[in-house]
Amino acid sequence: MARRPLLTALAGLAALTLAASACAPQKKDDSSAGKSPVPAASCTKDKLKLVKPGQLTVATDKPAFEPWFKKDDPTNGQGYESAVAYAVAGKLGFAKTEVKWVTESFDSSYAPGPKKFDFDINQISVTPAREKAVTFSDGYYDVQQGVVTMKDGKFADVTQVAQLKDAKIAVQVGTTALAAVRDQIKPGSQPKVFNNQIDAVNALKNKQVDAIVVDLPTAFYVTAAQVEGSKIAGQLPQSSGNNEHFGLLLQQGNSLAGCLNQAIGQLKSSGDLAKLQQQWLTSAAGAPVLK
C-alpha cells in the first residue's frame, strides 16, 4: 500500500497520463478471510450487524489520496475506492446518503481491538500477519508493484529484475512494496525505508536514490504529478501463488464480511468492478513486466 500527497494540479496532469492505459487485470482471489457462506436473507439491510443501525460507516485515511479518492473527499463518490465503497453499499441496500465516512489512519486500521467503522477501505493489502488481528473481505483490487526511476537515471531502461540489484531503492515502511524489494529484487544494499510515502518520493526527486517501488496506480501518479522527469521502468512480476490484493478491512470475526464478499462477487461478475478500475485507475499500460 502506498501514499500520495494531494496536489491541485492532479486532475489535468494525471488524467493525461492515465487515460491511455488499461486497467490491472482481476485475478482469482486467494484470500481466506470471510469465506463462510452467508444466507442471502442475512444480508438484507435490516439484518446487518452495524456500528450504527441503518447507517453504513466506512473508514479511510486523511488525507484521502488520488487516484483512490478525488479532491480529498471520500463522500463525492469519485476515485476508485470511493466508487467501490458506494457500489458495495448499493448492493447492501444503502443509499449514498446512508453512508457515513470516518477517519482512520492506515497503521491503526489493522491494529487489534474494536472498530468504530463497519469496514475500512484504504489500499490495505491482505497479509497473514494482518489477518491475525482483523478480518478482510475478498479482494477488490489485485496489486502489482511498479518501479519508478528518473528518465535520465542509470536504471531507467532496465528490462530484468536482476538489473536492479545494484540500485539504491526507497520504499515506505510497513508496505508490501518493501517485501517485494527484499524478496524479488534482492538489492545488494538494504533499501532506504521511510515512514511516509512522500519522503520516499522526495528521495527520488532529490536523486538520493535510484528508484522507488510502489503499487502501480501510485507509480502512475508519481510520474504524472509528483516527480517531473520520472518514468515507470516496469512492474515486478507476480507469482501465481502469491497474489497481493486490497481487501475491505473489518473488526476480526465480523460477520459482515460474508455480505461484503457477496457484494464484491456481484460487482465482479457483472463487470462493474472492472469498469470502475478502467475509469479511475487504468494502471497497466506503459509498465512492462520486468523479467
C-alpha positions in Angstrom: 0.0 0.0 0.0 1.3 3.4 -0.9 0.7 7.1 -0.1 0.5 10.2 -2.3 0.1 13.9 -1.3 -2.9 15.6 -2.7 -1.9 18.1 -5.5 -4.2 20.6 -7.0 -2.6 20.0 -10.4 -3.5 16.3 -10.4 -6.8 16.5 -12.2 -5.5 17.6 -15.5 -2.0 16.2 -15.4 -2.7 12.7 -14.1 -5.6 12.3 -16.4 -3.3 12.8 -19.4 -1.0 10.0 -18.2 -3.7 7.6 -17.0 -6.3 8.0 -19.7 -4.4 6.0 -22.3 -3.7 3.0 -20.1 -5.6 -0.2 -19.4 -6.8 -1.4 -16.0 -4.9 -4.0 -14.0 -6.4 -7.5 -14.6 -8.6 -9.1 -12.0 -7.2 -12.4 -10.9 -8.5 -15.2 -8.7 -8.8 -14.0 -5.1 -6.9 -16.4 -2.8 -7.8 -14.6 0.4 -9.1 -17.0 3.1 -10.8 -14.2 5.1 -14.5 -14.0 5.4 -15.2 -17.1 3.3 -18.1 -18.5 5.4 -21.3 -18.7 3.3 -23.9 -16.3 4.4 -27.6 -16.8 3.6 -29.0 -14.1 1.3 -31.6 -13.2 3.9 -29.0 -12.2 6.5 -27.5 -9.7 4.0 -30.7 -7.6 3.8 -30.2 -4.2 5.1 -32.2 -4.6 8.3 -30.4 -7.8 9.3 -26.9 -6.5 9.1 -24.9 -6.0 12.3 -23.6 -2.4 12.0 -21.8 0.1 14.2 -25.0 2.3 13.9 -28.2 0.7 12.7 -29.5 1.9 9.4 -26.1 3.5 8.5 -23.1 2.1 6.8 -20.0 3.5 8.5 -17.0 3.5 6.2 -13.4 4.5 7.2 -10.4 5.7 5.3 -7.3 7.8 6.0 -6.9 11.6 5.9 -5.8 12.9 3.5 -7.5 10.6 1.1 -5.2 10.3 -1.9 -5.8 10.1 -5.6 -6.4 8.1 -7.7 -8.3 6.3 -4.9 -10.2 9.4 -4.0 -10.7 12.8 -5.6 -10.2 16.2 -4.0 -9.5 14.6 -0.6 -13.3 14.0 -0.3 -14.4 10.3 0.1 -18.1 11.4 0.1 -18.1 12.5 -3.5 -18.1 9.0 -5.0 -15.1 9.8 -7.2 -11.9 7.9 -7.3 -11.7 4.1 -7.3 -12.1 3.3 -3.6 -14.8 5.9 -3.1 -16.7 4.5 -6.1 -16.2 0.9 -4.8 -17.4 1.8 -1.4 -20.6 3.2 -2.7 -21.1 0.3 -5.2 -20.8 -2.1 -2.3 -23.1 0.0 -0.2 -25.7 -0.1 -3.0 -25.5 -3.9 -3.2 -26.3 -4.0 0.5 -29.3 -1.7 0.1 -27.8 1.6 1.3 -28.4 4.9 -0.5 -25.5 7.3 -0.8 -27.0 9.5 2.0 -26.9 6.5 4.3 -23.1 6.0 4.0 -21.1 7.8 6.8 -17.4 8.3 6.4 -15.0 8.4 9.3 -11.2 8.9 9.5 -8.9 6.0 10.4 -5.2 6.1 9.9 -3.6 3.3 7.8 -1.4 1.9 10.6 -4.2 1.9 13.2 -6.7 0.3 10.9 -5.3 -3.2 11.3 -4.4 -2.9 15.0 -6.3 -5.4 17.2 -9.4 -4.3 19.0 -12.9 -2.8 18.5 -13.5 -0.7 15.4 -15.6 2.4 15.0 -16.4 1.5 11.4 -18.2 -1.2 9.6 -15.4 -1.5 7.1 -12.2 0.4 6.1 -11.2 1.0 2.5 -7.6 2.3 2.3 -5.4 0.4 -0.1 -4.7 -2.2 2.6 -3.1 -5.4 1.3 -4.3 -8.6 2.8 -1.4 -10.3 4.6 -1.3 -13.3 7.1 0.1 -11.0 9.8 -2.8 -8.5 9.5 -5.3 -11.4 9.4 -4.3 -12.3 12.9 -5.8 -9.0 14.1 -8.6 -8.2 11.7 -10.9 -9.8 9.1 -10.7 -9.0 5.4 -13.2 -9.2 2.6 -12.4 -10.8 -0.8 -10.1 -8.6 -2.9 -11.4 -5.6 -4.8 -8.1 -4.8 -6.5 -5.2 -7.1 -7.4 -1.9 -5.2 -6.8 1.2 -5.0 -8.9 4.3 -3.2 -7.8 5.9 -0.6 -10.1 9.5 0.6 -10.2 9.8 4.3 -10.7 13.1 5.9 -11.8 14.3 9.2 -13.3 14.3 9.2 -17.0 18.0 10.1 -17.1 18.9 7.6 -14.4 21.1 4.6 -15.0 18.3 2.2 -14.2 15.7 3.8 -16.4 16.0 1.3 -19.2 16.2 -2.0 -17.2 14.3 -4.9 -18.6 15.1 -7.5 -15.9 14.7 -7.6 -12.2 18.3 -8.7 -11.8 19.4 -5.4 -13.3 18.1 -3.6 -10.2 20.5 -5.4 -7.9 22.9 -2.5 -7.6 20.2 0.2 -7.4 19.6 2.3 -4.3 15.8 1.8 -3.7 13.4 3.7 -1.4 10.2 2.3 0.0 7.7 3.1 2.7 7.9 1.3 6.0 5.2 -1.4 6.6 4.2 -1.8 2.9 4.2 -4.9 0.8 6.5 -3.0 -1.6 9.2 -3.4 1.0 8.7 -7.1 1.0 8.7 -7.2 -2.8 12.0 -5.4 -2.9 13.6 -7.8 -0.5 12.1 -10.9 -1.9 12.2 -10.2 -5.6 14.9 -7.6 -6.4 17.2 -8.6 -3.5 19.3 -5.5 -3.8 23.0 -5.6 -2.9 22.4 -2.8 -0.3 19.5 -2.5 2.1 16.6 -0.4 0.7 16.1 3.0 2.3 12.9 2.8 4.3 10.9 5.9 5.0 8.0 6.4 7.4 5.9 8.3 4.8 5.5 7.7 1.1 6.1 11.4 0.3 9.6 11.1 1.9 10.4 8.2 -0.4 9.1 10.2 -3.4 11.3 13.2 -2.4 14.3 10.9 -2.1 13.8 10.0 -5.8 13.1 13.6 -6.7 16.3 14.8 -5.0 18.2 11.9 -6.6 19.2 10.4 -3.2 18.0 7.0 -4.5 17.9 5.4 -8.0 14.3 4.1 -7.7 11.2 3.8 -5.6 8.9 0.8 -5.5 5.2 1.5 -5.1 1.9 0.0 -6.2 1.3 0.6 -9.9 -1.5 3.2 -9.7 0.7 5.2 -7.3 3.6 4.8 -9.8 1.5 6.5 -12.5 0.5 9.2 -10.1 4.2 9.8 -9.1 5.3 10.1 -12.7 2.3 12.3 -13.7 2.1 14.7 -10.9 4.8 14.4 -8.3 8.3 13.9 -9.8 9.0 15.7 -13.1 11.3 13.7 -15.3 10.4 10.4 -13.8 9.2 7.2 -15.5 7.9 3.8 -14.7 10.8 1.4 -15.6 8.5 -1.6 -15.2 6.4 -3.7 -12.9 7.6 -6.6 -10.8 6.2 -9.9 -11.8 3.7 -11.7 -9.5 3.9 -15.4 -8.8 0.7 -17.3 -9.2 0.7 -18.4 -5.6 1.4 -15.1 -4.1 -1.3 -12.7 -5.4 -1.4 -9.5 -3.5 -4.7 -7.7 -3.3 -6.5 -5.0 -1.4 -9.4 -6.0 0.8 -12.1 -4.3 2.8 -11.0 -4.4 6.5 -13.3 -5.3 9.3 -13.1 -6.0 13.0 -11.9 -9.5 13.5 -14.7 -12.0 13.2 -17.3 -9.5 11.9 -20.0 -11.5 10.1 -20.5 -8.6 7.7 -17.5 -9.9 5.8 -19.7 -12.6 4.2 -22.1 -9.9 2.9 -19.3 -7.8 1.6 -17.9 -10.8 -0.3 -21.3 -11.4 -1.8 -21.5 -7.7 -2.9 -17.9 -7.8 -4.3 -18.7 -11.0 -6.1 -21.7 -9.4 -7.8 -19.7 -6.4 -8.9 -17.1 -8.7 -10.4 -19.5 -11.0 -12.2 -21.4 -8.0 -13.7 -18.2 -6.4 -14.9 -18.9 -3.3 -12.8 -15.7 -3.6 -10.8 -13.6 -3.8 -14.0 -15.4 -0.7 -15.3 -14.5 1.2 -12.1 -10.9 0.2 -12.5 -10.9 1.3 -16.1 -12.5 4.6 -15.1 -10.4 5.5 -12.1 -7.1 3.5 -12.3 -6.2 2.4 -15.8 -2.9 1.4 -14.5 -1.4 -1.4 -16.6 -0.3 0.2 -19.9 3.2 1.6 -20.2 4.6 -0.6 -17.4 6.2 -3.7 -18.9 6.7 -6.6 -16.7 10.4 -7.0 -15.7 11.7 -10.4 -16.5 
